[in-house]
Amino acid sequence: MPVSPRLALMLSVPPLLWAGNAVVGRLAIGSITPLWLNAGRWALALLLLLPLGWRAFGSAPRRAQIVERWPQLALLSLTGVGAYNALQYLALKTSTPLNVTLIAASSPVWMLAIGALCYGEHPRRSQLIGAGLSLAGVAVVLSRGEAAALLRVQLVPGDLLMLLAVFCWCVYSWLLARPPASMRPGQRPDWDWAEFLCIQIVLGLGWATAAAGVGEWLQPTTRPIAWTPWLVAAVLYVAIGPSLIAYRLWGLGVAQAGPALAAFFANLTPLFAALLSAALLGEWPQLFHALAFALIVAGIIVSSRPAHRPRRS
């Protein structure tokens, strides 16, 4: 579909906020464990959203509507709220914000694969070329710009965790765009955007808190959380920007453009992360990062071309 300026802006703001999430998360995990940062983020986001979304739980019939659809809602909240952000914060322990966001640039490949295998959405040629360019950008990062290194590349744990996070996000995006019958407009309850997101956060917070508790049990830490003004500001940012604002805009953008095209806009995240990393962390991009950026941008341009229609005779 043609990309209007409004749609382009709608799909460009979330990558900027998510880039900030990666950089701020990298700084914050020095004071709080990644899993508790994720749980705290969504707990605060829920408190901020409740004044708008509480009606989803305001009566017994409305709560029954949620219970009737709990398998679909549980999967949606697990992939989008519970797993993706927890895996990203864990990845930042051993990887950099720039690498994490560049690995996320492989999302168009997973988006197209899930669409073709699960939804019968066969990709256009331009989308396949764009996905290939994005994947080439990821390969450049993983090999640190040395082609021969691809044969001996060794992923750090953070890289693998981020790949898993990307897969979860792609599943979440397709569930939003192609929901099961009971969750489609006209079949599901008349939740507005705040109520629907509030339901996701409530269930996702359950996943996030359970993961943090299991993580604490498996690897106990005696270091208390250092609640400095900086950490409070960081949690506020990740709860408002990458959580509420980005999720709202992403949901609108995916509904209009579809998951496959939206995924290419998500590839702007590494560009924003590079700029923020240089400004805040002193982690300046290398030449191979520039090549990766070029490939990713080329993928966006190619994939957003409208399908050619045959001429009428």
Long-range contacts (C-beta under 8 A, 24 or more apart in sequence): 1-256, 1-257, 1-258, 1-261, 1-306, 2-306, 3-257, 3-261, 3-304, 7-253, 7-256, 7-257, 8-265, 10-249, 10-252, 10-253, 10-256, 11-249, 11-250, 11-253, 11-257, 11-262, 11-265, 11-266, 12-265, 12-268, 13-245, 13-246, 13-249, 14-242, 14-245, 14-246, 14-247, 14-249, 14-250, 14-253, 14-266, 15-265, 15-266, 15-267, 15-268, 15-269, 15-272, 16-268, 16-269, 16-272, 17-241, 17-242, 17-245, 17-246, 18-101, 18-242, 18-246, 18-266, 18-269, 19-97, 19-101, 19-269, 19-270, 19-271, 19-272, 19-273, 19-275, 19-276, 20-237, 20-241, 20-242, 20-272, 20-276, 21-85, 21-88, 21-237, 21-238, 21-241, 21-242, 22-88, 22-92, 22-97, 22-100, 22-101, 22-269, 22-273, 23-97, 23-273, 23-276, 23-277, 23-280, 23-281, 24-234, 24-237, 24-238, 25-88, 25-89, 25-92, 25-97, 25-238, 26-92, 26-96, 26-97, 26-281, 27-230, 27-234, 27-280, 27-281, 28-231, 28-234, 28-235, 28-238, 29-89, 29-92, 29-93, 31-225, 31-226, 31-227, 31-228, 31-230, 31-231, 32-225, 32-226, 32-231, 33-212, 33-215, 33-216, 33-221, 34-86, 34-89, 34-90, 34-92, 34-93, 35-86, 35-89, 35-90, 35-208, 35-211, 35-212, 35-215, 35-216, 36-212, 36-216, 36-225, 37-89, 37-235, 37-238, 38-85, 38-86, 38-89, 38-208, 38-211, 38-212, 39-205, 39-208, 39-209, 39-211, 39-212, 40-235, 40-239, 41-85, 41-235, 41-238, 41-239, 41-243, 42-81, 42-85, 42-201, 42-204, 42-205, 42-208, 42-239, 42-243, 43-205, 43-209, 44-235, 44-236, 44-239, 45-201, 45-239, 45-240, 45-243, 45-244, 46-198, 46-201, 46-202, 46-205, 48-239, 48-240, 48-244, 49-194, 49-197, 49-198, 49-201, 49-244, 50-198, 52-194, 52-195, 52-198, 53-192, 53-194, 53-195, 53-196, 53-197, 53-198, 53-199, 54-198, 55-195, 56-191, 56-195, 56-196, 56-198, 56-199, 57-198, 57-202, 62-189, 65-188, 65-189, 66-199, 68-182, 69-182, 69-183, 69-188, 70-203, 72-175, 72-179, 72-180, 72-182, 72-183, 73-183, 73-199, 73-200, 73-203, 74-203, 75-171, 75-175, 76-172, 76-175, 76-176, 76-200, 76-203, 77-199, 77-200, 77-201, 77-202, 77-203, 77-204, 77-206, 77-207, 78-168, 78-203, 78-204, 78-207, 79-168, 79-169, 79-171, 79-172, 79-175, 80-168, 80-169, 80-172, 80-175, 80-176, 80-200, 80-204, 80-247, 81-200, 81-201, 81-203, 81-204, 81-205, 81-207, 81-208, 82-203, 82-204, 82-206, 82-207, 82-208, 82-211, 83-164, 83-165, 83-168, 83-207, 84-165, 84-168, 84-169, 84-172, 85-165, 85-208, 85-242, 86-208, 86-211, 87-161, 87-162, 87-164, 87-165, 87-168, 88-161, 88-162, 88-165, 90-158, 90-161, 91-157, 91-158, 91-159, 91-161, 91-162, 91-165, 92-158, 93-157, 93-158, 94-156, 94-157, 94-158, 95-156, 95-158, 95-159, 95-162, 96-277, 96-283, 97-273, 97-276, 97-277, 97-281, 97-283, 98-270, 98-273, 98-274, 98-277, 98-283, 98-285, 98-289, 99-141, 99-158, 99-159, 99-162, 100-158, 100-162, 100-273, 101-269, 101-270, 101-272, 101-273, 102-137, 102-138, 102-141, 102-270, 102-273, 102-289, 102-292, 102-296, 103-138, 103-141, 103-142, 103-159, 103-162, 103-163, 103-166, 104-162, 104-165, 104-166, 104-169, 104-266, 104-267, 104-269, 104-270, 105-134, 105-137, 105-138, 105-266, 105-267, 105-269, 105-270, 105-292, 105-296, 105-299, 106-134, 106-135, 106-138, 106-163, 106-166, 107-134, 107-166, 107-169, 107-170, 107-263, 107-266, 107-267, 108-134, 108-135, 108-260, 108-263, 108-264, 108-267, 108-299, 108-303, 109-134, 109-135, 110-166, 110-167, 110-170, 111-170, 111-173, 111-174, 111-259, 111-260, 111-263, 112-260, 114-170, 114-171, 114-174, 115-174, 115-259, 115-260, 118-174, 119-174, 119-178, 121-260, 123-260, 124-307, 126-302, 126-303, 126-305, 126-307, 127-260, 127-303, 129-299, 129-302, 129-303, 130-264, 130-298, 130-299, 130-300, 130-301, 130-302, 130-303, 130-304, 131-299, 131-303, 132-299, 133-295, 133-296, 133-298, 133-299, 133-302, 134-264, 134-267, 134-295, 134-296, 134-299, 136-295, 137-267, 137-291, 137-292, 137-293, 137-294, 137-295, 137-296, 137-299, 138-292, 140-288, 140-291, 140-292, 140-295, 141-288, 141-289, 141-292, 143-288, 144-286, 144-288, 145-286, 145-287, 145-288, 145-291, 170-259, 170-263, 173-250, 173-254, 173-259, 173-262, 173-263, 174-259, 176-251, 176-254, 176-255, 176-259, 177-254, 177-255, 177-258, 177-259, 193-248, 193-251, 193-252, 197-244, 197-247, 197-248, 197-251, 201-243, 260-303, 261-303, 261-304, 264-299, 264-300, 264-303, 264-304, 265-300, 267-296, 267-297, 267-299, 267-300, 268-300, 270-296, 271-296, 271-297
